């Protein structure tokens, strides 16, 4: 399992190196805020389409070979990205990165394959923490290598570093990663007639009378859409918020993004495991959503940049908790022979959110007010809190003697 977490980290950090460069790439080549948002979202837009395909292939042919193929292809696309020197070419390469970028859902399926229901939230928290660590370190590396202003800006050096790290991830996987599906003793089980909440309550169980059903499954997937939207919108709008309201430069924005990644890492590595052990998945889901609401409220009401930044950091911790718990829930209620496919779908819906968040923020909200994207995020997270409260009430009613 440690090798898998290391591979996840090495697989995610290349993309995190590229992210803080995208707004400044657009500015260097004279792109509008809408075009910058398209450049930002093109990769996740295509992951929406191709992540389920990678997941289905891993269900059929095994996790490891499909994972390694995707990683190797990603390394090649980062090399090409560093070589191109026009906005049009960068759009093409970002599309290529989207086609090859569905490997995270495969990695999470490997974690689910390797853990039982009781420890799955904790293990998925570690996996998500590995991605958060990558998104904490990656922007710093990108910021140090891309220059302090537009005059000295370069995208080539960070892109080649990203390619090298993706290649290292591939080598680690080929040499040390074990297959978790094909050749194992686990046998696929037929899909249940109706999924239940029996594995996600306090202490890991709820009486099986609490049905999730198709509507419940749709609501779970919908929460991935919200998680993606909130994360994508906040991450994209942060650079414009920091520049427009507080005069931050490219290096300051990169360090700010790194701090956001650190908050996510604290949530997934340090908080998800203890919270789910004490409160169960539903209780942890509610706690995470509540922290998200509190943090965004502090950010919007803050009287200076540091109070607002602290609020955003708290919000990142909150979304890290509740989005990780949702991944655990999904793996528990999905048929065993379709875990990779369902995680691919959930990743796709998350990417829908990541596409819509920056696209809508760049097209409309940022032109109206730099705080507006975060206000919209707050409203959406209130929906998460309402759904978590509903599930907790149902759980307590059924559990009552």
Residue, then its C-alpha position, 0 to 999 in steps of 0.5 A: x500500500x505505501x508504494x501505491x500512495x507514493x505512485x499516486x503522489x508522483x502521478x498527480x504532482x506533474x499536473x499540479x506544477x502546470x496549474x498555477x502557470x495557466x492564468x499567466x500563460x493566457x496573459x502572456x499570449x494575449x488571451x481573454x479571461x474566458x480563453x484562460x478559463x477554457x485553457x484551464x478547463x479543457x483537460x478536465x473536460x476531456x477527463x469527463x469523457x475518458x476517465x470512465x473508459x480508463x476505469x472500465x478498462x482497468x476492471x476488465x484487463x487489470x488495474x496496473x497495466x492500464x494505470x501504467x499506460x495512462x501515466x506513460x502517455x501523460x509524460x509524453x504530453x507534458x514534454x510536448x506542452x513544454x515545446x509548443x509556443x502558441x496559445x492554439x498549440x497549448x489548447x491541443x496539448x491540454x486536450x491530449x492531457x485530458x485524454x490520458x488523464x484518467x489515471x487517478x480514478x484507477x489508483x483509487x480503485x486500487x486502494x479500494x481493492x486493497x482495503x475492507x469496508x471498515x478501513x476504506x475511508x482512512x485508506x482513501x483519505x491517505x490516497x487523497x492526502x497523497x494528491x493533496x501533498x502533490x498539489x501542495x508541493x507542485x505549485x511551489x515548484x512551478x512558481x519557482x521555475x516559471x519566473x516572478x513576472x510576465x517578462x521572465x515567465x517561461x512554461x518550458x522548464x516546469x513542463x519538462x520537470x512535470x514530464x520527468x516526474x510522470x516518467x518516474x511515477x511510471x517506473x515506480x509503478x512498473x517496478x514495485x506496484x502490485x496488481x490488485x485485481x487480476x490474479x487476486x482471490x477476490x471474486x466479483x459479486x453481482x450488483x445488488x438490487x438496491x444499494x444501502x447505507x449499511x456500511x456508512x453509518x456510525x461505527x461503520x454500520x447502519x441497519x440495512x433498512x436504510x435504502x439508498x436506491x437509485x435516487x440516493x446513488x444519483x445524489x452521491x454522484x451529484x455531490x461529486x459534481x458540487x465538490x468539483x465545481x467548488x474546488x475548480x471555481x475557488x482554485x481558478x478564482x483565487x489567482x484573480x482574487x489575489x491579483x485584483x484585490x491584494x496585488x499578488x504576483x505569480x510567485x505569491x499566487x503559487x505559494x497561496x495555491x500551495x497553502x490550499x494544497x496543504x489544507x487539503x492534505x491536513x484534512x485527508x491525511x490527519x482528519x478523515x481517519x479519526x473523524x470517520x472512526x468516531x463519527x462514521x461517514x455520515x457524521x464526518x460528511x456533515x462536519x466537513x460540509x459545516x467547516x466548508x461553510x464556515x470557512x467561506x463565510x469568514x473569507x467573504x466577511x474578512x476585513x483583511x487579506x489574512x483573515x480572508x485567506x485563513x477562511x479559505x484555508x478552513x474551507x479547503x479543509x472542509x471540502x477535503x473531508x466531505x469529498x473524501x468520505x463520499x469516495x468511500x461511500x461510493x466504493x462501498x455501495x458499488x458492485x465489486x466488479x464495477x468499482x473502477x467504472x463507478x469511480x471513473x464516473x464519479x471522477x467524470x462528474x467531479x471534472x464536470x464541476x471543475x470545468x463548469x466552475x472556472x468556466x462560469x467564474x471566468x465568463x461571468x462572475x469575475x467580471x461582476x465581483x471578485x468575491x462572487x465565485x466564492x459566494x456561489x461556492x458557499x451556496x452550493x456547499x449549503x446544499x451539501x450540509x443540507x443533504x448530510x443533515x438529512x442522512x444523519x436524521x434518517x440514520x438516527x430515526x432508523x437506529x432509534x429503539 
